[in-house]
Amino acid sequence: MKIFSCNVGSSSLKIRLYVMPEEESLLQLRVGGIGTGRADYSLDCGDQRHSGAIDIKNHLESVRFALDQILKTGVIRDLGELDAIGFKTVHAGPLFGPAVIDEEVLEKLEYYLPAAPLHNRIYLESIRAFAEAAPQVPLVGVFETYFHRNMPDYAASYAIPYEWQEKYQVRKYGFHGSSHGYIAQRMPQILDRAKEDCRIISCHLGGSSSICAIKDGISLDTSMGFSPESGIPMGTRSGDLDIYVLAFMEAKGYSPAELREIMLCESGLKGLSGVSSDIRDLEEAALAGNERAQLALDVFAYSVKRYIGSYFAVLGGADAIVFTGGIGENAASLRKKILEGLDCLGVKLDEGRNAANEPEALISTDDSPVKVYMVPTDEELMVARATLQTIRPEGGG
């Protein structure tokens, strides 16, 4: 079976074509910088490799461009050859999925748009573009909340009027489920232990970041909550924030619309530093003596450290801490900063291994009671697996 796995970001689109259940990747295409005026793309299909700058203004244009480039490779001649298209969808509330996308699913994405405005909007736009291009192909939503669906009630419930949970389904949902789910499956193999014998703290760090406490393959708690805007600071989002800050700023003259825009696009590392939302830019600026850039890095590292410490308590200890995501996989100096002082919990970093940035590498010392790993995630593969299981639940691989 041939399945597209689609990962849509605020300014990016990634597509991989899989043969399932063999999990053979035939093609991968990425469009980045959508709507920034600096868009580019890369395509890898066997011996065909292309890349370059392009003029892409929105996600609708990116989908059309991507499909045109894929068909030109000849790996498929027509979109009708696809058995399904899977999407790493984000927020549909209590509809954890995965689910074939129909009007009910689209309505749920619309309903929770205020809770995930950056994410649900672009997925709605992209899903409709794919539906128009391939009307006969089943579309599947693999929701980022799915991995966290079994969180215990005491971890998922907010101390708010219970009627809000009953009537509006306001609770902690958690996100980055494809990434944390991949780590939950991969780490028992790396550790050569049964998943029922693994306590893992998964740190997905990137432009969007979250931490997850995993025990027996199940998410017990995670840093993101009702929305993907909560938890640790991110590129342009504040993470955890006393809600009365917003009430205070509204009283100072900011409108709700202005506050939403600031919280989504002008906060986080960008807001703190005044420099950039990109860790590489911040590290360069900090080395040059920029104190606000250094503060942003310090706040980020401290927040991750704080969640790691709290999840030691949640799990009753940890067998492994895992770094993944764009920052987690590449920023050796930030990993070191996060882990400083955690020797009290049994963490001993090997600085040479950490600096080497080898994939699926042990970066703690051999005698470290708690192992630390850097493991590249594979969200697209997780989406392809769940998509196959959704359209062919029996014998889906």
For each residue, the residues with C-beta under 8 A, 3 or more apart:
1: 19 20 21 83 84 388 392
2: 17 18 19 20 26 76 81 82 83
3: 17 18 20 82 83 84 85 86 384 387 388
4: 15 16 17 18 82 84 85 86
5: 15 16 17 18 86 88 380 381 383 384 387
6: 13 14 15 85 86 87 88 126 130 383
7: 12 13 14 15 88 379 380 383
8: 12 13 14 59 87 88 122 123 126
9: 12 13 14 122 207
10: 118 119 122
11: 32 33 34 35 36
12: 7 8 9 30 31 32 33 34
13: 6 7 8 9 30 31 34 59 62 63 66 126
14: 6 7 8 9 28 29 30 31 380
15: 4 5 6 7 27 28 29 30 66 70
16: 4 5 25 27 28 29 380 381 384
17: 2 3 4 5 25 26 27 28 70 75 76
18: 2 3 4 5 23 24 25 26 381 384
19: 1 2 22 23 24 26
20: 1 2 3 23 83 384 385 388 397
21: 1 388 396 397
22: 19
23: 18 19 20 381 384 385 397
24: 18 19
25: 16 17 18 28
26: 2 17 18 19 45 46 75
27: 15 16 17 43 44 45 46 70 73 75
28: 14 15 16 17 25 43 44 45 380
29: 14 15 16 41 42 43 44 66 69 70
30: 12 13 14 15 41 42 43
31: 12 13 14 34 39 40 41 54 56 62 65 66
32: 11 12 39 40 41
33: 11 12 36 37 38 39 40 56
34: 11 12 13 31 39 56 57 58 59 61 62
35: 11 39 56 57 58
36: 11 33 39
37: 33
38: 33 53
39: 31 32 33 34 35 36 53 54 55 56 62
40: 31 32 33 51 52 53 54
41: 29 30 31 32 50 51 52 54 65 66 69
42: 29 30 49 50 51
43: 27 28 29 30 48 49 50 51 69 70 73
44: 27 28 29 48 49
45: 26 27 28 48 49 70 73 75
46: 26 27 75
47:
48: 43 44 45 73
49: 42 43 44 45
50: 41 42 43 69
51: 40 41 42 43
52: 40 41
53: 38 39 40
54: 31 39 40 41 65
55: 39
56: 31 33 34 35 39 61 62 65
57: 34 35 61
58: 34 35 61 62 125
59: 8 13 34 62 63 122 125 126 129
60: 63 64 125 126 129
61: 34 56 57 58 64 65
62: 13 31 34 39 56 58 59 65 66 126
63: 13 59 60 66 67 126 129 130 133
64: 60 61 67 68 129 133
65: 31 41 54 56 61 62 68 69
66: 13 15 29 31 41 62 63 69 70
67: 63 64 70 71 79 133
68: 64 65 71 72
69: 29 41 43 50 65 66 72 73
70: 15 17 27 29 43 45 66 67 73 75 76
71: 67 68 74 76 77 78 79
72: 68 69
73: 27 43 45 48 69 70
74: 71 77
75: 17 26 27 45 46 70
76: 2 17 70 71 79 81 82
77: 71 74 81
78: 71 81
79: 67 71 76 82 133 134 137
80: 134 136 137
81: 2 76 77 78
82: 2 3 4 76 79 85 134 137
83: 1 2 3 20 137 138 391
84: 1 3 4 137 138 139 140 387 388 390 391
85: 3 4 6 82 130 134 137 138 139 140 387
86: 3 4 5 6 98 139 140 141 142 383 384 386 387 390
87: 6 8 101 123 126 127 130 139 140 141 142 383
88: 5 6 7 8 142 144 178 379 380 383
89: 92 97 109 123 127 141 142 143 144
90: 116 119 120 123 143 144 145 175 228
91: 109 112 115 116 119 120 143 144 145 173 175 227 228
92: 89 95 96 97 105 108 109 111 112 141 143 145
93: 108 111 112 115 169 173
94: 169
95: 92 99 104 105 108 143
96: 92 143 145 146 149
97: 89 92 105 141 142 143 145 146 386
98: 86 140 141 142 143 146 386 387 389 390
99: 95 105 140 141 143 390
100: 105 138 139 140 141 390 391
101: 87 105 106 127 131 139 140 141
102: 105 106
103: 106 107
104: 95 107 108
105: 92 95 97 99 100 101 102 108 109 141
106: 101 102 103 109 110 124 127
107: 103 104 110 111
108: 92 93 95 104 105 111 112
109: 89 91 92 105 106 112 113 120 123 124 141
110: 106 107 113 120 124
111: 92 93 107 108
112: 91 92 93 108 109 115 116 120
113: 109 110 116 117 120 121 124
114: 117
115: 91 93 112 120 226 227
116: 90 91 112 113 119 120 227 228
117: 113 114 120 121 260 264
118: 10 121 122 228 264
119: 10 90 91 116 122 123 228
120: 90 91 109 110 112 113 115 116 117 123 124
121: 113 117 118 124 125
122: 8 9 10 59 118 119 125 126
123: 8 87 89 90 109 119 120 126 127
124: 106 109 110 113 120 121 127 128
125: 58 59 60 121 122 128 129
126: 6 8 13 59 60 62 63 87 122 123 129 130
127: 87 89 101 106 123 124 130 131 139 141
128: 124 125 131 132
129: 59 60 63 64 125 126 132 133
130: 6 63 85 87 126 127 133 134 137 139
131: 101 127 128 134 135 139
132: 128 129 135
133: 63 64 67 79 129 130
134: 79 80 82 85 130 131 137
135: 131 132
136: 80
137: 79 80 82 83 84 85 130 134
138: 83 84 85 100 391
139: 84 85 86 87 100 101 127 130 131
140: 84 85 86 87 98 99 100 101 386 387 390 391
141: 86 87 89 92 97 98 99 100 101 105 109 127
142: 86 87 88 89 97 98 146 178 382 383 386 387 390
143: 89 90 91 92 95 96 97 98 99 146 177
144: 88 89 90 91 147 174 175 176 177 178 228
145: 90 91 92 96 97 148 149 173 174 175 177
146: 96 97 98 142 143 149 177 181 386
147: 144 174 177 178 180 181 184 219
148: 145 151 156 172 173 174 175 177 180 212 219 222
149: 96 145 146
150: 218 219
151: 148 155 156 172 174 219 220 221 222
152: 155 156 220
153: 156 157
154: 157
155: 151 152 172 220 221 314
156: 148 151 152 153 171 172 173
157: 153 154 165 171 172
158: 164 165 170 171 172 225 226
159:
160: 164 165 170
161: 164
162: 165 166
163: 166 167
164: 158 160 161 167 168 170
165: 157 158 160 162 168 169 170 171
166: 162 163
167: 163 164
168: 164 165
169: 93 94 165
170: 158 160 164 165 226
171: 156 157 158 165 226
172: 148 151 155 156 157 158 222 224 225 226
173: 91 93 145 148 156 224 225 226
174: 144 145 147 148 151 177 210 212 219 222 224 225
175: 90 91 144 145 148 208 210 222 224 228
176: 144 179 180 204 208 210 212 222 224 325
177: 143 144 145 146 147 148 174 180 181 219
178: 88 142 144 147 181 182 377 379 382 383
179: 176 182 183 202 204 324 325 377 379 382
180: 147 148 176 177 183 184 202 204 210 212 214 219 222
181: 146 147 177 178 184 185 382
182: 178 179 185 186 324 377 378 379 381 382
183: 179 180 186 187 200 202 204 212 214 322 324 375 377
184: 147 180 181 187 195 200 202 214 217 218 219
185: 181 182 188 189 195 217
186: 182 183 189 190 375
187: 183 184 190 191 198 200 320 322 373 375
188: 185 191 192 193 194 195 197 198 217
189: 185 186 192
190: 186 187 360 373 375
191: 187 188 198 319 320 371
192: 188 189
193: 188 197 198 319
194: 188 197 198
195: 184 185 188 198 216 217
196: 216 217
197: 188 193 194 319
198: 187 188 191 193 194 195 214 215 216 217 319 320
199: 214 215 315 316 317 318 319 320
200: 183 184 187 213 214 215 318 319 320 321 322
201: 211 212 213 214 308 311 312 315 318 320 321 322
202: 179 180 183 184 211 212 214 322 324
203: 209 211 304 308 321 322 323 324 325 328 338
204: 176 179 180 183 209 210 211 212 324 325 328 377
205: 209 304 323 324 325 326 327 328 331 334
206: 209 235 325 326 327 328
207: 9 234 235 236 277 326
208: 175 176 228 234 235 237
209: 203 204 205 206 223 231 232 233 234 304 325 327
210: 174 175 176 180 204 222 223 224 231 232
211: 201 202 203 204 222 223 231 232 304 307 308 311
212: 148 174 176 180 183 201 202 204 219 221 222 223 311
213: 200 201 219 220 221 222 311 314 315
214: 180 183 184 198 199 200 201 202 217 218 219 220 315
215: 198 199 200 218 220 315
216: 195 196 198
217: 184 185 188 195 196 198 214
218: 150 184 214 215
219: 147 148 150 151 174 177 180 184 212 213 214 222
220: 151 152 155 213 214 215 314 315
221: 151 155 212 213 311 314
222: 148 151 172 174 175 176 180 210 211 212 213 219 231
223: 209 210 211 212 230 231 232 239 240 307
224: 172 173 174 175 176 210 227 228 230 231
225: 158 172 173 174 230 231
226: 115 158 170 171 172 173 230
227: 91 115 116 224 230
228: 90 91 116 118 119 144 175 208 224 237
229: 237 238 239 263 264
230: 223 224 225 226 227 239 240
231: 209 210 211 222 223 224 225 234 239 240 307
232: 209 210 211 223 239 240 300 303 304 307
233: 209 237 238 239 267 268 269 272 296 299 300 303
234: 207 208 209 231 237 238 239 268 269 277
235: 206 207 208 268 269 270 277 278
236: 207 264 265 266 267 268 269 270 271 277
237: 208 228 229 233 234 263 264 267 268
238: 229 233 234 241 263 267 268 271
239: 223 229 230 231 232 233 234 268 303
240: 223 230 231 232 303
241: 238 245 246 263
242: 245
243: 246 247
244: 247 248
245: 241 242 248 249
246: 241 243 249 250 259 263
247: 243 244 250 251
248: 244 245 251 252
249: 245 246 252 254 259
250: 246 247 253 254 255 256 259
251: 247 248
252: 248 249
253: 250
254: 249 250 258 259 262
255: 250 258 259
256: 250 259 260
257: 260 261
258: 254 255 261 262
259: 246 249 250 254 255 256 262 263
260: 117 256 257 263 264
261: 257 258 264 265 266
262: 254 258 259 265 266 267 271
263: 229 237 238 241 246 259 260 266 267
264: 117 118 229 236 237 260 261 267
265: 236 261 262
266: 236 261 262 263 270 271
267: 233 236 237 238 262 263 264 270 271 272
268: 233 234 235 236 237 238 239 271 272 277
269: 233 234 235 236 272 273 276 277 279 282 296 300
270: 235 236 266 267 273 274 275 276 277
271: 236 238 262 266 267 268 274
272: 233 267 268 269 292 295 296 299
273: 269 270 276 282 285 290 292 293 295 296
274: 270 271 292
275: 270 281 282 285 290 292 293 296
276: 269 270 273 281 282 285
277: 207 234 235 236 268 269 270
278: 235 281 282
279: 269 282 283 297 327 331 334
280: 283 284
281: 275 276 278 284 285 293
282: 269 273 275 276 278 279 285 286 293 296 297
283: 279 280 286 287 293 297 331 333 334
284: 280 281 287 288
285: 273 275 276 281 282 288 290 293
286: 282 283 289 290 293 294 297
287: 283 284
288: 284 285
289: 286
290: 273 275 285 286 293 294
291: 294 295
292: 272 273 274 275 295 296
293: 273 275 281 282 283 285 286 290 296 297
294: 286 290 291 297 298
295: 272 273 291 292 298 299
296: 233 269 272 273 275 282 292 293 299 300
297: 279 282 283 286 293 294 300 301 334 337
298: 294 295 301 302 337
299: 233 272 295 296 302 303
300: 232 233 269 296 297 303 304 334
301: 297 298 304 305 334 337 338
302: 298 299 305 306
303: 232 233 239 240 299 300 306 307
304: 203 205 209 211 232 300 301 307 308 338
305: 301 302 308 309 338 339 340 341 342
306: 302 303 309 310
307: 211 223 231 232 303 304 310 311
308: 201 203 211 304 305 311 312 321 338 342
309: 305 306 312 313 342 345
310: 306 307 313 314
311: 201 211 212 213 221 307 308 314 315 318
312: 201 308 309 315 317 318 345
313: 309 310 316
314: 155 213 220 221 310 311
315: 199 201 213 214 215 220 311 312 318
316: 199 313
317: 199 312 370
318: 199 200 201 311 312 315 321 345 370
319: 191 193 197 198 199 200 370 371
320: 187 191 198 199 200 201 370 371 372 373
321: 200 201 203 308 318 339 347 370 371 372 373
322: 183 187 200 201 202 203 372 373 374 375
323: 203 205 328 329 335 363 372 373 374 375
324: 179 182 183 202 203 204 205 328 329 374 375 376 377
325: 176 179 203 204 205 206 209 328 329 377
326: 205 206 207 329 330
327: 205 206 209 279 330 331 334
328: 203 204 205 206 323 324 325 331 335 374
329: 323 324 325 326 357 359 374 375 376 377
330: 326 327 357
331: 205 279 283 327 328 334 335
332: 335 336 354 355 357
333: 283 336 337
334: 205 279 283 297 300 301 327 331 337 338
335: 323 328 331 332 338 339 349 354 363 374
336: 332 333 339 340 349 351 354
337: 297 298 301 333 334 340
338: 203 301 304 305 308 334 335
339: 305 321 335 336 342 347 349 372
340: 305 336 337
341: 305 344
342: 305 308 309 339 345 347
343: 346 347 348
344: 341
345: 309 312 318 342 370
346: 343 368 369 370
347: 321 339 342 343 364 368 369 370 372
348: 343 364 365 367 368 369
349: 335 336 339 354 363 364 365 368 372
350: 353 354 362 363 364 365 368
351: 336 354 355
352: 355 356
353: 350 356 358 361 362 363 364
354: 332 335 336 349 350 351 357 363 374
355: 332 351 352
356: 352 353 361
357: 329 330 332 354 361 374
358: 353 361 374
359: 329 374 375 376
360: 190 373 374 375 376
361: 353 356 357 358 373 374
362: 350 353 371 372 373
363: 323 335 349 350 353 354 372 373 374
364: 347 348 349 350 353 368 370 371 372 373
365: 348 349 350 368
366:
367: 348
368: 346 347 348 349 350 364 365 371 372
369: 346 347 348
370: 317 318 319 320 321 345 346 347 364
371: 191 319 320 321 362 364 368
372: 320 321 322 323 339 347 349 362 363 364 368
373: 187 190 320 321 322 323 360 361 362 363 364
374: 322 323 324 328 329 335 354 357 358 359 360 361 363
375: 183 186 187 190 322 323 324 329 359 360
376: 324 329 359 360
377: 178 179 182 183 204 324 325 329
378: 182 381 382
379: 7 88 178 179 182 382 383
380: 5 7 14 16 28 88 383 384
381: 5 16 18 23 182 378 384 385
382: 142 178 179 181 182 378 379 385 386
383: 5 6 7 86 87 88 142 178 379 380 386 387
384: 3 5 16 18 20 23 86 380 381 387 388
385: 20 23 381 382 388 389 397
386: 86 97 98 140 142 146 382 383 389 390
387: 3 5 84 85 86 98 140 142 383 384 390 391
388: 1 3 20 21 84 384 385 391 392 396 397
389: 98 385 386 392 393 396 397
390: 84 86 98 99 100 140 142 386 387 393 396
391: 83 84 100 138 140 387 388 396
392: 1 388 389 395 396
393: 389 390 396
394:
395: 392
396: 21 388 389 390 391 392 393
397: 20 21 23 385 388 389
